[in-house]
Amino acid sequence: MVQFEYQTPNFNPPKVLGEEIAKVVKNAEKDKWILMVAIGTKPDFYKQAPLIYWANKKDIPVICATTGQHYDDLLGYGIKEFKMRPLIDLQIRGDLLQKSVEIFYKVGGLAKWLKKQYPERTILPIPHGDTLTAAIVSASWFLAIRSGVGQNEAGIRGMNPVSFREHNILKKLIKDEAAFIQKQWKGDWELNRAEPWPEQWDTFVSGAGSAYLFASHEVCQKNLIREGYPENSIRVVGNSVVDAMELVPQPETSAFEDYPDLEKYDDWIRVDVHRRGNLTSTRFKAIVKAVLTLVEKGMPITWCELTATKRALQAFNLREKVLKIDEEYDNFVFTPLWREYGQVIEFWKSGKCFAELTDSGSIQEELNEIQKVLCLTLRFNTDRPETLFDAHSNILVPPASEENIVKLIEFIKEDTETQKTMRNAKKIYGEKVGEKIMDWLLEEMEKGRRPFSWAHERIYGTSTKDEETVDFL
């Protein structure tokens, strides 16, 4: 008889600085909400730091809560870099499933405890974007105490150019690179929420538990309205990554000190690959072969090895080959993850980086702002499509085959018109984004609003006080 082997969960207890939280609540004006800025992974640290900065500037009480999943000095350094001081550390560990279960259980318990301790106060968690933290914090808080959250960077949905259907680049070479790019910038687009996985699920679930949806662009606002969210729960504020690039301190150690070989060339392409869809065999092998082919042709490339990259290189027996190329070619620099966000910004602004070859979502946003560096996105679709059809600061380089990747990159490297368009692109993500978020929340506080409403309240207006009810679930 085959028996199911049930693994008993073994959770570390959260660390909650109750006395420090009590001070924040005690010192807060009675009519002000307590914001709980939630962070989990590296992008959260720098995209959420501006919210804490602007909450303090606007005299809005704020606490920081971390899932604790990035706890080492490398992955978790952003907390120190931006001087974030979490009063809550959930101490989650494990794989995707365990992390989800732990966040759900611990956030739900935290929500109930905070409501019991401070029954007269409104506490509004603000998770970020399309992370696992965003999905589970939103769902758990919503179900535990029937109250919504605020979702930073809400409404991002995957889309692809309709033109990709015209020519199957999995089987055929791209014939006209210029036309391929122009159709991305000026052609029609369609929804394609299959990727990134699981991020598209994360953002969708987070929105469902949100009372306030902070959209970074009008296309995100349109997505949310189409999905049925009330228009008065959505505001286009821009993207807080713009604030992060303003607030990031000078790095403790220069990227050029850590990696002095980067001084050798002025036109590096920096590679950053970690999306799960790109770790599948066909795509990943195509990316690796393309990168190494470009190196062998003399193109300066620096490749940042993230944890996911390393595992994929090992799984497909490619890491030794990459390391060998790293030893043989001075135009190839293979590095571990850069510890400081400030080092990345420094490198982009140094005049030594020609482009990013990436599957990151945030980099598509950042390089709309820092336009010296071209953004070449290794995806078949993107959840930042506005960077293409609105801004023209991004190009999709689908990881279909080694040949097509090389063909597109070589074209872009030589085509001055494409480069000129991208370096003069429209900046679309605003400024002082954290301030706009805080100003909206202050408006809501002044009106006596609360982050949940019943159907009749959406029709006739939200009551200022939560009506007494029987909670039996």
C-alpha positions, 0 to 999 in steps of 0.5 A: 500500500502506498501511503501519503507522507505528511510532513508536519510544518516546523515554523520559526516563531515571528519576532515582534517588537511589541513595545516599539509598535506600542510607542508608534501607536501611542505617539500617533494622532488618533485620526491617523492610520498606522501604515505597515509597509511589508517587505520580503525580497530584494526589489521590495527593499528599495521600492518600499523604502520611499513609502517609509521615507514619505510617511515620516515626512508627512508625519504618518505613523509607519512600521516596517514588517519583513517576511525574513526570507532574505535574511543573509547579508547578500540578499538582505543587504537592502534593508541596511542600505535603505536604513529600514528597521523592521519591527516585525520579522516573520522569519519564514523559510522553505520553498514556495509552498512553505513560504506561502503557508507560513506568511498566510498563517503568521500574517493572519495571527498578526492581524488578529493580535493587532486588532485586539491590541488596538481595536480603535486604530486602522492599520493598513498594510502596504505590500508591493507589486507582484511578489509572493509577499503581496499576494499572501499578505493581502489575502491573509489580512483580508480574510483574518480581519475583513480589512483591505490593504494598499497595493503598491504597483498594482494592476501590472498584467502580462501582454505581448505584441500581436505581431509575435503571432505573424512569425513563429520565431521558435522555428524561423529566423527573424528576417527584418530586425527593424520591423520586428522592433517597430511592431513592438513599439507601434503595433497592437498588443494583447493580454497574456498573463501566463508569465511571469510565473508566479508573479502574475498570480501574485499581483492578481491575488493581491489586488483582490484583497486591496482597498487602495490600488497604487497604479504606476501607469494608466495602462495598469489603471485600465487593467484594474477597471476592466477587472471590476475594481472601483475607480475610486480605489485606484490612483495613478501615482507613478512607480516608487522605483523612481524615488528609490533611485533618488534616495539610494545612498552611495555604495559602501564599495564601488562596483569597480572596486569589487569587479575591477575588470569592468574598467576595461570596456565602455560598452558592457552588456549586463546580463541578469536572468532568473525568471522561472519561464527562462529556466526551462531547458529550451529557453535557458540553453538558448540564452546561455549559448547566445551570451557565449556566442556574443562573448566569442565574437568580442562583445563585452558582457558581464553576467550577474549570477543569481541563485536561480541562474546558478541552479539552472547552470548546474542542472543543465551542466553548463556552469563549467563551460561558463566559468571556462569562458570567464577565464579565457576572455577578458571581455567576459566578467561573470560575477555573483549577485551585486550586494548593493543596489547603489552599485547597480545604479553607479554602474548604469550611470558610469557610462560603461554600460551599453545595455541590460539583457534581462528578464527582470520587471524592475529593470524595465522600469529603472531603465526608462528613467536611466536612458543611457543604458538600453533595456533588452528584455528576454521575454515573449511577453512583459508585464511592463508593456507601457515601456514599449508601446508608450515610452519606446525605452524597451525591446523584447528579445524573446529567448526563442533560439540562440540565433534570434537572440544574437541576431537582434542584439547585434542589430541593436548594437549597430543601429544608431536610430534604434539607440537614439529612440531609446535614449530619448524615450518618454519618461513615464513613471513620474516623480515623488511617487511616495509623496503622492501615495501618502497624500492620497491616504491622508485625504482618505483619513481626513474623510474618515474612510476605512479600508473595507466596504460592503456592497451598499456602501459602494453604492451609497457611500462608505460609513465612517464606522464599521458596523457591528456584526457577527464574525463566525468564519 
